[in-house]
Every structure is written in C-alpha cells, then in structure tokens.
Amino acid sequence: MELELRHLRTLVTIADTGSLTRAAATLLLSQPAVSTQLKRIEAALGRPVFIREATGVRPTRFGDEVLAHARNAVASADRIRESKRIAAAETVTVRLGGSPGPVFSHLATKLSGLIDAPVVSHQFPSASWALDRLAGDQLDVAAITDVPGYESRPQAGIVHAVIGIEPALVLLPHAHPLAEKERVDLADLADESWTMSPLERDGGDRAAFIATCMAAGFTPRIDHDIVDAGTAFDLVIQGAAIALAQGGVRMREGTVAKRLTGDPIRVRHVLAWRDPGRLADRQHTLVTAAEEGFAGRRRAADLE
C-alpha cells in the first residue's frame, strides 16, 4: 500500500488524541475503521507506529520518527491548501463586454489565459450599450465597433485605443445582378430593401449609413429591423433584402460580400477600458491581444 496524505493525517490525529476512539471522533470515522487503517499503515511500514495500552496509545521510537515526518507533510499540505484558498479569494473575475466583431470574439476566448484570471463575457448589440456599462463599472474592458465620423465617445475615466479600421461590405444574394462585379457602386443599390439591427439606432451606425446613402443620391429603404444575424442572412439569401457587414463576417452559402466603390463606409474597431481600473496596468496585453484578433479576422473579401 502506498502511503497517502490521508494516512499521515490519521497517524498525526491518533498521536495528538492518544486514543483510537478519540481519533475516530476527530476524523468522523468509526473506531473499527481507524483501527483497521492503522494496521494497514503499520503493515506498509513494516513496523508498529504505536504501542497499544489500556489507557490509549503512545508512539514507539520508530513511531516518533515517522510522526515527525508526517507532521511536516501534513503541515505543508495545509499551508498549500491555505495559499490556494487565499489566492482564489484574491482572484478577481474580469468582465469583458462588447459589440459583435473579431476583437470581441478573440478576447472572449483568449483573455483569461493572457491575464491569468477568470473572464466573463457579455455581448451587446451596439457600442453605446457596452460603453454605458463600462462607465457604470459593470464592465472592465469593452471591444466595440463604430463608424469614423460617427465615433462613440467614451465618458470620463475611460481610455480607448483604435485597433484597426476596415471597409464595410455589402451582402448580396448569390443570384443578385451585381454579385459578379468586383466592386459595387452604392448608388446602384438605391432601389434595394435593406435589413439592419434596430438597436443600431442607439449609436451612429445607422446615422452614418443613411448619411452616406443620401450623399450617393438616395434615401435607403430599411424595411427589416432585425437583431438576429441568422435571420438577416436568411433575408439576404432569399433575395428579400441586402445588408452591410464587417470585413470579417462569417459568410453563409447563397450570399456574396462585395466592397463598395471608394469604400464610403468604414468600420472602426476600438478597445476601451477603465482607468483607474482592474486592467489599467495590463493595457499593453489588452491592446496586443485585440490587435491579434483584428489581424486574424476571417475576411469575406480582399480588404488590403
């Protein structure tokens, strides 16, 4: 039998109580169970650890030596356990938030390992929702997207870094007359029905889109206010609507993504965090990880 920590703890408890009966009570075991365990331990050691007497037990000379080592081992194990408990109590869960995009997705899967702390993730439909919660100390860091010229404006105490900017794409059904073109003129989409998230009204995305379309000579017809990306894709696949998308959009069969001529709408990827805050001293780690997420995004088209 291999001696384990629990066996050493049994020996120490028997020695401290001086009785198998009292040791059993301390260990929350029956007296016969403790007696049987002691016999197995002594058999494994090859010599008696205790002398049985009418009033209890006392260590043999060999037992004194064994107990000295056992006490050290048990004490060390207890210190390790206490250190683990203290470390767990001191570990703070980091709260990540953001709007859909490659930076948020990358941080949601990688951040915990980079900062050696648990991370919980909260995805919000728009940048403004995430920034409001960051300002309200409900988040520690946020990965958001917005549109240049209609930038999100973080409140006091929030630091941000621009991670990257890329052209927005237009999603068309595979059978669309413009699907074979390398680039699509925005003006050629004047008669199309569009789908957008109604929650983008809270930020500048919709305002930027409408203003850009008006500059191209038309007011876009947004017939479908759809939050769910899957439903929006279904509308595009069926030819019921077209949509804007980030460069790293995960395509579905039956759709194509095209750049607009002149890239009139661009998407800005931003990382924001509280300063002072839990991650203020880890900003280099945060920004580097965010840049990796942006660089590794799945491109639906050549964006370079």
Secondary structure, DSSP 8 states (H G I E B T S, - for coil): ----HHHHHHHHHHHHHSSHHHHHHHHTS-HHHHHHHHHHHHHHHTS-SEEEETTEEEE-HHHHHHHHHHHHHHHHHHHHHHHHHHHHHH---EEEEE-SSHHHHHHHHHHHHHHTS-EEEEE-SSHHHHHHHHHTTS-SEEEEEEBTTB-----TTEEEEEEEEEE-EEEEETT-TTTTSSEE-GGGGTT-EEEE-GGGGGSSHHHHHHHHHHHTT---EEEEE---HHHHHHHHHTTS-BEEE-TT----TTEEEEEETT--SEEEEEEEEESSSTTGGGHHHHHHHHHHHHHT---SS---
